[in-house]
Amino acid sequence: MSQIDFYASKGTLLIYLALTFLPFVPQTTAANANRFTDDHENFLAVKGRVTSGKDQQPLQGVSVTVKGTNTGTSTDADGNYGFNNIESNATLIFSSVGFATMEVPVRSRTIINIELQVEAGTLIETVITAIAIRRDKRSLGYSAPVIRSDELLTGRNTSSLNALQGKVAGVNITSTASAPNSSSRIVLRGGSSITGNNQALIVIDGIPTDNSDFLGGSDVRSTQTSGRVDPRSTVNFGNRGNDINPEDIESITVLKGPTAAALYGSRASNGAVVITTKSGRKGQKTEVTVSSTVTFSNVLKVPDFQNDYGQGYAIGLDSAGNNEYYLDPIENWSWGPPLTGEVQDWGQEINGVRRQKAFEAQKNNIKRFFELGKMINNTVSFAGSGEKTTFYLSLSSLNSDGIMPYDKDNYNRYNVRFNGTAQLSNKFTAGIGLNYSRINSNLVQGGQGSGSVYDNLLQTARDIPIHLMDDLDNPYNGYGFLNERGEPVYGFYGAYTVSPYFLLKNYKNENDVDRITGNFSITYKPLEWLDIVERIGADVYADRRRFKYPKFTYYPADEVTGNYARFNVQSEVGQYRENNFNVSEIVHDLMVTAKADLTSDIAASLMVGHNLRQRTVSVSDASTNESFGLIVPGWYNLDNSNGPAYNFNEFSRRRLTGLYSQLTLSFRQTLFLDLTARNDWSSTLPNDNRSFFYPSASASFAFSELMKKGTISDVLSHGKLRASVAQVGNDANPYLLNTYFARPEIDGGFGTTTFPFNGVPGITRSGRIGNPDLKPEITTAWEVGTELNLWNNRMYVDFSYYRNRSKDQILTIPISEGSGFTSMVINGGIVENKGIELSVRGTPIRTSEGFSLELYGTYTRNRNKVVDLELEGVTQVSLGGLADLAVVAAEGKPYGTFYGVDILHDDQGRVIVDDASGIPLETPGAVYFGSYNPDYMASWGANVRYKGWGFNILFDTKHGGQFVSRTKDIIDFNGTAWETAEHGRNPYVFPNSVYTDQDNKLVTNTDITFLPQDYFSNLPYGRNVIDASYVKLREVSLSYRIPKSKLKNSPFGDITVGIFGNNLVLWTPDANKYADPEINSAGATNLQGFDFTAQPSQRNFGFNVSVSF
Amino acid sequence: MTTLNIKNKCILVVAVAAIAFAGCKKYLDVNDNPNLASSASVELLLPAVQAALGHDLGNPLQIYGGIWSQYWTQSPTSSQYRSIDQYSVTTTAFDRTWRMIYSDALQDIQEILNLTQGKAASNQYTAIALILKAYAFQLATDAFGDVPLTEATKPGVTNPTYTPQQQIYDSIVAWVNTAISLIDVDAEVTPATDDLIAHGDMEQWLRFANTFKLRVLLRLSEVTPQKAAAGIQTLNNAEFLTKDAQIAYSAVGGNQNPLFSEMLELGRTQNLVASETSTKFMTQNRDPRADIFYTRFVSAARGIDSIIGIPQGSFRSNLRTFSLPSTVTGANARNDLSANAPVKFMSAAESYFLQAEAVARGWLTTGQPALTLFREGIRASFKSYNVSGVETYITNSPAAQWPSGTQQQIRAIIIQKWLAMNGNQGFEAWSEWRRTGYPDFFTVSRASALGDDRMPARILYPSSEVTQNLNFPGIKLIYEPVWWDVKD
């Protein structure tokens, strides 16, 4: 090393810094640091071996550094390390992600063997923070829990985001259906953006990656132009955050608050989930790992049904005032006669014969429709190193056939990942991480569309054995047989529903995705105290969807009984539709970091960086003519459009450039201070407002360092206090500044008038009012917390209290259409989230025989409030939802409160009924229900280990919060829901009801009866808002690792076998007899709490084997 | 490494940063929207307005009007419109009805008025826009009652207050008067093909304006008869419509009759079937239009070949014998000819019947007696669908006879108007029933969930207003009459 012109070079650097912006760079006064030239007398060669305290396996890649110097190395595949020449009184620091860092004084020893302890959540581990900076956890002034690979994989969840559920406090994950294609939504510390994105930023190896959820099958045009999501007819193709193979993940750090994530800039105002993928380690011999998992799935929850009344409906009252019923064999309604068990004809008459069955309840006909889902997940990985290179290569496949009958719901995911580093010279290191994902799937439509399997299934009367009708070649079940006149006919009993088996076979929702994510970095380290990193990341994918809906016209086969009329035709015009989403996101970061020990007690590090980001999204939606569909059945191509094809395309590009800096100061490894600052310039804001600056500060005080000598250190191994405050700015989506004109499209709900109209072109005001004065939105947050390690790391406590306030939110709000517009873009809205997070982990039992019991739990309580909308005269905005059940942000209420019409109650809680019909009156306007935010979330888990055995169990709960269930609505309508028969089917007096008499007084209702069929088939939508609380047995696993001793003479390095389950058992309150409250028709989008006949969630269980060579 | 090298490196860093900043401004100027247009012109806006009103009139309002005017009823073999026949609709049902009037039509009308303001050369566009504005507001207020008017389509107002119906009617008349004063049948600049209704024929628009004004004023006949009479006097000897003002639809996907396009999306399900109220009356009066508005039910085996309706709201009975609406109304789901059914904004028949009523009341002078106008109305109705036998019908049919006494004459006129509007002007027929109580032989739907023989008297405010407009005045019950509906 040459003599450094320390001050001169630092001066040059500081000029650069001053040029940038940092107002609070402390004056660097004369610092010492002549330690490089200090003379010491005793130098030693030290070597040793590092093993894991968990299983005594050698640990590779453990960083071993000499305290107070920059000398360091890492362990090889056998856990060995060595130094040639270090001071005899030096201290070695052993650190590795996921293990407790150890400091070991050399004390003139030459061989030092170390066993690193796995202590999840210990205070002194290394964590990966923003922009892939590795930090000692003790130095962080904010909460940043880490989940390691093995913890992530316990439940063998195919989604790495779902696998976090219950494991980290403050994280709200909605896993929807828990199928491999299901979207997962991850929100940290509550939603803060009223209409924007609320999900955490997902960062893989330092590169922010796309986590879009383009909802399948919803109206692309309106979703793209208004940002609003229509949950009514959707196919869940999943969101992009789930593309990554969980087996490739080494660790996930959750940066919960804006402070932690401030350096990522605007997109991290909701926190960040920082994923670090596996890499090869220096000195490691090549290791091959093969892991196979077989998973089976079945339905977790279907509604409770009534089992007393069959097909048909009431047609009037007899002289005694009881219902007279008509058993209409074409009906989906189950409002018919009481079930007698009598064997009788049903369905259509074909060739003079009707089928017979007992008129009795088919108690499990819905549940038995589903089959056992199967999935095989294989990963092969190679990790190793050369002299100056490391690599990790993994290949994985996931093939699944879901819980729907036949093999029509498929999801296949293939991943190839390569991570490599090369030391190019002493000063340069290059790194590359590349992942290619390929997904192809055919999934099933939910909601109320004509192809919705679950919707048609639910509309099955209680006596119909629908689960026995899968043989479509049987003329009584199928479609397309010819009658005497040569016309195609259907033999299926129902005229208003289509056989779900027919839908599964004929409606296709195909998806394929090709995605490449990559990061490329060059590190240049010209000096010991200076390094420069240039990193470029890209996330590019094409997501292609093809919707193929058949064209057909079938007449009822039965022309004899008169039950079926020729009008009961089953007919569709057919459709071919293509949705293409091309997303490209390119990120560049240039970071210069200087480190210095300013005095013997104070160390400093200063980083400045430059960030560029560009996101391009190109969307196209093309379909055959939306009215007349296809010409030739079965030919799915736009050329087969019967009339002009429908086209929509949109291109958007946004750019952002930012400068950022971080200054870290530490005092005696006890007191730490981080200051960050960032300025962004965004393309999406008006010129005058496009630049915005935001700082953060955080401090950590490792107070236990001061108590090392006292008796308290027997109890308190480590302890720290932390505090932070931060601001994060956020820009808008592109093109929100102006009001535009669009091609007219007059949407009647069913049927649309489009332009050109018979050759005449037209134009119309687009519904959204733009805002040329848009400002960036700003989130301000602070948090305080503590982390304690007690009883020699046997117990760990992490507690935070936080408060986030977002203001000047950029909102596109629906407005009264009396204004002539449908929505407008505004800055407004202060939303506050405050809450506490508590994580506790303890090992009450650990015996010398290797038995250990670890218990852990989390508790999260977030209070969300819309403080002020800052809109004159406006106290509420609608966030979307359905027109008759909106989700709103109303001042003083939690974000995401449901708002709609309910039945009318008086001030004593009695129901006010109509004085003629006896049916409850509706509220004259919309009323508030709860919000979808839970009151609290909690989890409880245990890990038991004994020698090679491991057992894990995890429960989690969300308590409070509401969801809207169309599943309930449709089975109420259909007369199959449990409550439709609770008081029988004859007219009765609505319980606890009153009516208004002639004197305009409310009198107790004892005599005005209502017909349940009229009431339940037409409920106000507010009746479908139900309690979303649940407790779930989230994960159970049992694994066995074959002891090394038994593998000695085999080629295997390691064999682990296990059984597991996830999403296993669900407990819901009495009010919810309908659905898993986690399912959400709008996937991971901002529209939450909507079960719009979403497909039921599934229970997953199976076994896995992992072998390494 | 030497000091020099380090300095070079540092200079390089600064240089890279400097370049990055220099390019910054341009780099960020990428916020021009390539997906939407920034400007519009009147000839592009006008057809969008007309098509929006056409869709509203031809789809939701035709369905509600058609069922509540008892031309049609829900088929027992399907279920889509059961709630309409049950009178138990909810606010959600009307979101699109409202949107088509306000966001699709009125906003673009406002854009036309903004673009033509102060431009005398564009007066004909201004006039048409004002007429359409008046037309749209009458639809809105007849449907919903009090609606936003003074604060509607007003920049900066996102929670418009509601204007009482009485004032809305005053405004409608004022706009029509202004439009009439602006119309110049010899104007050089007129719309052409962009005017889907009259193709720029300003004389037709003048007739439309006069006829529409007569319709609007007559709507007030029961609530403020003197005001109605005074207003109608200004129309003495004016020119009224003699041919249908309508939009023609075609078989092109997206340009079909709006009712039929709904049926296509519903899988060609035939939800609408003939109501006995209409078929019975037509059969009793040997009305040859029955075969135009309905298809025959034919069953050789059962020896049936006739027009058969089922009782209003009898969908829960097991009836399988009924006629369907024909393609001329766009309501026959199985026959693609339905795509071509026009949507009538006002018809020639309506024009004559309005004149006949105004003359019968003694409020209007046209130079022709009421009886002549009454018969011209019947003739116009037949002519519109090329039905023969009109003179036989006028001579023989009890419903075509001219009674004595003003009230009976009005009854005859309104019933004839109802007959003419079968399946093509359903909403207007229903409004006239609400105003006059004619036809007086409507039956309460068998499926009514209202009880007490109540019948719908308005359509409900949309749920979008309930949940998105802070100045929303409150949901009304479906049987609460609107302001002008005062006759029992």
Contacts between the chains, C-beta under 8 A, distances in Angstrom:
chain1	res1	chain2	res2	distance
A	2	B	1	6.4
A	2	B	2	7.6
A	5	B	3	4.8
A	5	B	6	7.5
A	8	B	3	6.9
A	9	B	3	7.4
A	9	B	6	5.2
A	9	B	7	7.6
A	9	B	10	7.2
A	12	B	6	7.9
A	12	B	7	6.5
A	12	B	10	4.5
A	13	B	10	6.6
A	16	B	10	7.0
A	16	B	13	6.6
A	16	B	14	5.6
A	16	B	17	7.3
A	19	B	14	7.5
A	19	B	17	7.9
A	20	B	17	8.0
A	225	B	35	7.8
A	225	B	36	7.9
A	313	B	316	6.0
A	314	B	316	7.9
A	315	B	316	5.0
A	315	B	317	6.6
A	326	B	316	7.1
A	326	B	318	6.3
A	328	B	318	7.1
A	330	B	77	7.4
A	427	B	1	8.0
A	450	B	267	6.6
A	495	B	77	6.6
A	495	B	78	7.7
A	496	B	78	7.0
A	496	B	79	5.9
A	526	B	1	6.2
A	526	B	5	7.7
A	526	B	6	6.1
A	526	B	9	6.2
A	527	B	1	7.7
A	527	B	6	7.3
A	532	B	9	8.0
A	532	B	13	7.3
A	553	B	268	7.4
A	562	B	318	7.7
A	562	B	320	5.4
A	563	B	318	7.9
A	564	B	77	7.9
A	565	B	77	4.7
A	565	B	320	4.7
A	567	B	75	6.2
A	567	B	77	4.7
A	567	B	78	7.1
A	567	B	269	8.0
A	567	B	270	4.5
A	567	B	273	7.9
A	567	B	324	7.7
A	568	B	77	4.9
A	568	B	78	7.5
A	569	B	268	6.4
A	569	B	269	7.5
A	569	B	270	7.8
A	569	B	334	7.2
A	570	B	267	7.0
A	571	B	267	5.0
A	571	B	268	4.2
A	571	B	269	7.6
A	572	B	267	5.2
A	573	B	264	5.9
A	573	B	267	7.9
A	573	B	268	7.8
A	590	B	13	7.9
A	590	B	16	7.2
A	592	B	13	6.6
A	610	B	17	6.3
A	610	B	20	6.2
A	612	B	20	7.4
A	625	B	253	3.4
A	625	B	254	7.1
A	626	B	253	6.5
A	626	B	254	6.7
A	626	B	265	8.0
A	627	B	253	4.0
A	627	B	254	5.9
A	627	B	256	5.9
A	627	B	261	5.1
A	627	B	264	5.0
A	627	B	265	7.2
A	628	B	253	4.4
A	628	B	264	6.8
A	641	B	253	7.9
A	642	B	253	6.6
A	643	B	251	7.8
A	643	B	252	5.5
A	643	B	253	3.0
A	643	B	254	7.1
A	644	B	252	6.7
A	644	B	253	6.1
A	644	B	254	6.8
A	646	B	254	7.8
A	649	B	35	7.8
A	650	B	35	4.7
A	651	B	34	5.5
A	651	B	35	6.6
A	652	B	35	7.4
A	653	B	30	5.1
A	654	B	30	7.2
A	654	B	31	7.8
A	655	B	27	6.0
A	655	B	28	5.6
A	655	B	30	5.7
A	657	B	20	7.1
A	657	B	24	5.9
A	657	B	27	6.7
A	657	B	28	7.0
A	681	B	24	6.2
A	681	B	28	5.9
A	682	B	28	7.1
A	683	B	27	7.8
A	683	B	28	4.2
A	683	B	29	7.0
A	683	B	30	4.9
A	683	B	31	5.2
A	684	B	31	5.8
A	690	B	28	6.5
A	734	B	30	8.0
A	734	B	31	6.0
A	734	B	33	7.5
A	735	B	31	6.4
A	735	B	32	8.0
A	735	B	33	3.9
A	735	B	35	7.2
A	735	B	36	7.8
A	737	B	31	6.7
A	738	B	33	6.9
A	738	B	38	6.9
A	740	B	33	6.3
A	740	B	36	3.5
A	740	B	37	6.2
A	740	B	38	6.2
A	741	B	36	6.4
A	741	B	37	4.3
A	741	B	38	7.1
A	741	B	39	6.8
A	741	B	40	4.5
A	742	B	36	5.3
A	742	B	37	7.1
A	744	B	47	7.8
A	744	B	48	4.0
A	744	B	51	6.5
A	744	B	52	7.3
A	744	B	104	7.4
A	746	B	48	8.0
A	746	B	51	5.8
A	746	B	52	5.0
A	746	B	55	4.4
A	746	B	100	6.1
A	746	B	104	5.5
A	747	B	96	6.6
A	747	B	99	8.0
A	748	B	55	5.5
A	748	B	59	4.4
A	748	B	60	6.7
A	748	B	96	5.8
A	748	B	100	7.5
A	748	B	258	5.9
A	748	B	261	7.3
A	748	B	262	6.1
A	749	B	60	8.0
A	749	B	96	5.1
A	749	B	262	7.5
A	750	B	261	7.6
A	750	B	262	4.0
A	750	B	265	4.0
A	750	B	266	5.7
A	751	B	55	8.0
A	751	B	59	6.2
A	751	B	256	7.7
A	751	B	258	5.8
A	751	B	259	7.8
A	751	B	260	7.7
A	751	B	261	3.1
A	751	B	262	3.9
A	751	B	263	7.7
A	751	B	264	6.8
A	751	B	265	5.3
A	752	B	254	6.2
A	752	B	261	6.8
A	753	B	51	5.0
A	753	B	52	7.7
A	753	B	54	7.1
A	753	B	55	4.7
A	753	B	254	6.4
A	753	B	255	6.9
A	753	B	258	6.2
A	753	B	261	7.5
A	754	B	253	7.9
A	754	B	254	3.3
A	754	B	255	7.1
A	755	B	47	7.4
A	755	B	48	7.0
A	755	B	51	7.3
A	755	B	254	8.0
A	757	B	47	5.7
A	757	B	51	5.3
A	757	B	196	6.7
A	757	B	255	5.6
A	758	B	248	7.3
A	758	B	249	7.8
A	758	B	250	5.3
A	758	B	252	6.6
A	758	B	255	5.2
A	759	B	193	7.6
A	760	B	47	5.0
A	760	B	193	5.4
A	760	B	194	5.9
A	760	B	196	6.7
A	761	B	44	6.1
A	761	B	47	7.6
A	762	B	44	5.4
A	762	B	45	7.3
A	762	B	46	7.9
A	762	B	47	4.3
A	762	B	48	4.0
A	762	B	51	6.9
A	762	B	194	7.9
A	763	B	37	6.4
A	763	B	40	4.7
A	763	B	41	7.7
A	763	B	44	4.0
A	763	B	45	6.1
A	763	B	48	6.3
A	764	B	40	8.0
A	764	B	45	7.0
A	764	B	48	4.3
A	764	B	52	7.9
A	764	B	104	6.7
A	764	B	107	7.8
A	764	B	108	5.4
A	765	B	40	7.6
A	765	B	107	4.8
A	765	B	108	5.8
A	765	B	111	5.7
A	766	B	36	5.8
A	767	B	103	5.8
A	814	B	464	7.4
A	814	B	468	5.3
A	815	B	158	4.0
A	815	B	159	7.4
A	815	B	468	6.2
A	815	B	469	7.9
A	816	B	148	7.2
A	816	B	158	6.2
A	816	B	159	5.6
A	816	B	160	5.8
A	816	B	464	7.5
A	816	B	465	6.1
A	816	B	468	5.3
A	816	B	469	3.6
A	816	B	471	7.7
A	816	B	472	7.7
A	817	B	98	6.0
A	817	B	99	5.2
A	817	B	102	4.7
A	817	B	103	4.7
A	817	B	462	7.9
A	817	B	464	5.9
A	817	B	465	7.5
A	817	B	468	7.7
A	818	B	102	5.5
A	818	B	147	7.1
A	818	B	148	3.5
A	818	B	151	7.4
A	818	B	152	5.0
A	818	B	160	4.2
A	818	B	465	7.0
A	818	B	469	6.5
A	819	B	102	7.6
A	819	B	148	8.0
A	819	B	152	7.1
A	819	B	153	6.7
A	819	B	154	7.4
A	819	B	157	5.9
A	819	B	158	5.2
A	819	B	159	7.9
A	819	B	160	5.9
A	820	B	102	5.9
A	820	B	103	6.0
A	820	B	106	5.7
A	820	B	107	3.3
A	820	B	110	6.2
A	820	B	152	6.6
A	820	B	153	3.6
A	821	B	103	6.4
A	821	B	107	6.6
A	821	B	158	8.0
A	822	B	99	7.2
A	822	B	103	5.4
A	824	B	158	6.3
A	873	B	159	6.6
A	873	B	470	7.1
A	874	B	158	7.3
A	874	B	159	6.9
A	874	B	470	6.5
A	875	B	470	6.9
A	876	B	470	6.8
A	878	B	467	5.7
A	878	B	468	5.2
A	882	B	92	7.5
A	883	B	92	5.3
A	883	B	95	4.7
A	883	B	462	7.1
A	883	B	463	4.4
A	883	B	464	5.2
A	883	B	467	7.1
A	884	B	90	6.5
A	884	B	91	6.3
A	884	B	92	3.8
A	884	B	463	4.3
A	884	B	467	7.9
A	886	B	467	4.1
A	886	B	468	7.3
A	888	B	467	7.1
A	899	B	467	5.6
A	900	B	463	7.7
A	900	B	467	6.9
A	901	B	90	7.3
A	901	B	91	6.6
A	901	B	463	7.3
A	901	B	466	6.9
A	901	B	475	7.6
A	914	B	450	7.9
A	914	B	451	6.8
A	916	B	450	6.7
A	916	B	451	2.8
A	916	B	452	4.2
A	916	B	454	7.3
A	917	B	449	5.7
A	917	B	450	6.4
A	917	B	451	4.2
A	919	B	449	6.6
A	922	B	90	7.7
A	922	B	475	7.1
A	923	B	475	7.8
A	924	B	474	4.6
A	924	B	475	4.7
A	925	B	466	5.6
A	925	B	472	6.6
A	925	B	474	5.7
A	925	B	475	6.0
A	926	B	463	7.6
A	926	B	466	4.9
A	926	B	467	4.9
A	1014	B	86	7.3
A	1014	B	88	7.2
A	1014	B	449	4.9
A	1018	B	83	6.1
A	1018	B	86	7.5
A	1018	B	88	5.1
A	1018	B	90	7.2
A	1018	B	449	7.3
A	1020	B	90	6.7
A	1021	B	90	7.8
A	1021	B	92	7.4
